[in-house]
Amino acid sequence: MTIKTFAGAFALSSALALAACGGGGPTDADGDGEITMDEMRAEVASAGSALRPEAGKYAVTMTMVNVDIPGAPPEMVDAMGSMMNTSTEFCLSEEDASKGFEEALSEGQDDSCTIERFDLDGGKIDMAMTCTPQEGGTMQVAMTGDVSPTRTAINVVTKGNLPPMGEANIEMNMVQERIGDCDS
């Protein structure tokens, strides 16, 4: 998995965390042991307006907690930290907030990840997926955290093979919090 693919998996996790403000129930609706994007979208949609964040200005902080890639050059680890340790702000308009999360859940998906677990319950999210990108390698991504219409705090743990470096263990935290109204 390249840094770009890792970032894509983290972006999906972030979108899922945004979507996970409520819900619950069996995500694997057809009982085949695989959770499709359609099944996940259906679970998100079943929660209705409880899943929609409040419009407003948000601060997002992503923090690299741990990077363990035996044999990786220190400059690669430093580059990952620089790329992933970020703080940004954005405005979520009323229009965007009213759309829900179906579009966000689909953006950038290339079928390289299989969702194995997706539970939304009582302001908690617990998700696991396996990604096998075209570049090679296999990564397991687990995401847990707390969510509400104004705040999301999640922990993402990624373990697996990062070609050409070998085994990798990467842990990140993301906090997204409404900090006020959008600037005019």
C-alpha positions in Angstrom: 0.0 0.0 0.0 1.5 3.3 -1.0 1.2 6.4 1.1 -1.4 7.6 -1.4 -3.5 4.5 -0.9 -3.0 4.7 2.9 -4.3 8.3 2.7 -7.2 7.1 0.6 -8.1 4.5 3.2 -7.8 7.1 6.0 -10.1 9.4 3.9 -12.7 6.7 3.7 -12.4 6.2 7.4 -12.9 9.9 8.0 -16.0 10.0 5.8 -17.3 7.0 7.7 -16.7 8.7 11.0 -18.6 11.7 9.8 -21.4 9.4 8.9 -21.5 7.5 12.1 -23.6 9.8 14.3 -26.3 7.2 14.9 -27.8 4.1 13.4 -27.2 0.5 14.4 -28.6 -2.8 13.2 -27.3 -5.4 10.9 -25.1 -3.8 8.2 -24.7 -7.1 6.3 -28.3 -7.1 5.2 -28.1 -10.1 2.9 -26.1 -12.2 5.4 -23.3 -13.1 2.9 -20.5 -12.2 5.3 -19.4 -9.2 3.2 -20.5 -5.6 3.8 -21.0 -3.7 0.5 -20.9 0.0 0.1 -24.7 -0.2 -0.7 -25.3 -2.0 2.6 -23.3 0.5 4.5 -25.1 3.4 2.8 -28.4 1.8 3.6 -27.4 1.6 7.3 -26.3 5.3 7.3 -29.5 6.3 5.5 -31.7 4.4 8.0 -30.6 6.8 10.7 -32.0 9.7 8.7 -31.4 13.2 10.0 -29.7 11.9 13.2 -26.6 11.3 11.0 -26.4 14.7 9.5 -23.8 17.0 11.1 -24.7 20.5 12.0 -23.7 23.1 9.4 -20.9 25.4 10.5 -17.2 25.9 10.8 -15.2 22.8 11.8 -11.6 22.3 12.9 -10.0 19.0 12.0 -6.8 17.7 13.6 -5.1 14.5 12.4 -2.2 13.2 14.5 0.2 10.3 13.7 0.4 8.3 17.0 2.7 5.5 15.9 4.6 4.5 12.7 6.4 1.2 12.9 7.8 0.2 9.5 11.0 -1.9 10.0 13.5 -1.1 7.4 11.9 2.2 6.3 14.2 5.1 5.8 13.8 7.7 8.6 13.0 10.3 5.9 10.0 8.2 4.7 8.6 8.0 8.3 9.2 11.7 8.7 7.4 12.4 5.4 4.4 10.3 6.5 4.3 12.3 9.8 4.5 15.6 8.0 1.8 14.6 5.6 -0.6 13.1 8.2 -0.1 15.6 11.1 -2.4 18.3 10.0 -4.8 20.9 11.4 -7.3 22.5 9.1 -10.6 24.2 9.2 -13.5 24.0 6.8 -17.1 25.3 6.4 -19.9 22.8 6.1 -22.8 24.7 4.4 -26.5 24.0 5.2 -26.8 22.6 1.7 -23.9 20.1 2.1 -25.1 19.1 5.6 -28.6 18.4 4.3 -27.2 16.0 1.6 -26.2 13.4 4.2 -23.2 11.2 3.6 -24.1 8.9 0.7 -21.8 10.8 -1.7 -19.0 11.1 0.8 -19.0 7.3 1.4 -18.6 6.7 -2.4 -16.0 9.3 -3.2 -12.6 7.9 -4.3 -13.6 4.2 -3.9 -11.8 1.9 -6.3 -12.9 -1.5 -4.8 -9.5 -2.1 -3.3 -11.1 -2.3 0.2 -13.5 -4.9 1.6 -15.5 -3.8 4.7 -15.7 -6.6 7.2 -17.3 -4.8 10.1 -19.4 -1.6 10.4 -21.3 -1.0 13.6 -22.9 2.3 14.5 -24.5 2.4 17.9 -25.1 5.0 20.6 -22.6 7.5 19.3 -19.9 4.9 18.8 -18.4 3.5 15.6 -16.5 0.3 15.2 -15.3 -0.6 11.7 -12.8 -2.9 10.1 -11.7 -3.3 6.5 -9.0 -5.0 4.4 -7.4 -3.2 1.6 -5.5 -4.8 -1.3 -4.4 -2.0 -3.7 -3.1 -2.6 -7.2 0.4 -1.6 -5.9 0.5 -4.8 -3.9 0.3 -5.6 -0.2 -2.6 -6.1 2.1 -3.5 -3.8 5.0 -6.1 -4.3 7.7 -7.7 -1.0 8.8 -9.6 -0.8 12.1 -11.4 2.4 13.2 -13.1 3.0 16.6 -14.4 6.2 18.1 -17.1 8.5 19.3 -19.3 10.6 17.1 -22.0 13.2 17.3 -23.5 15.9 15.0 -20.8 18.4 16.2 -17.8 16.3 17.1 -16.0 13.2 15.9 -13.0 11.6 17.6 -11.7 8.4 16.0 -8.6 6.2 16.2 -7.4 4.4 13.0 -5.0 1.5 13.3 -3.5 0.1 10.0 -1.5 -3.1 10.0 -0.1 -5.1 7.1 2.4 -5.2 4.2 3.6 -1.9 2.8 5.6 -2.7 -0.4 8.5 -2.5 -0.7 9.2 -1.9 3.0 7.4 -4.9 4.4 5.3 -5.1 7.5 3.9 -1.9 8.9 1.9 -0.7 11.9 0.5 2.8 11.7 -1.9 4.5 14.2 -3.5 7.8 13.8 -6.1 9.9 15.6 -8.6 12.3 14.0 -10.7 14.9 15.9 -13.3 17.0 14.0 -15.2 19.5 16.0 -17.7 22.3 15.2 -16.1 25.5 16.3 -18.8 28.0 15.3 -20.7 29.5 12.4 -19.1 29.8 9.0 -17.3 33.0 8.2 -19.3 35.3 5.9 
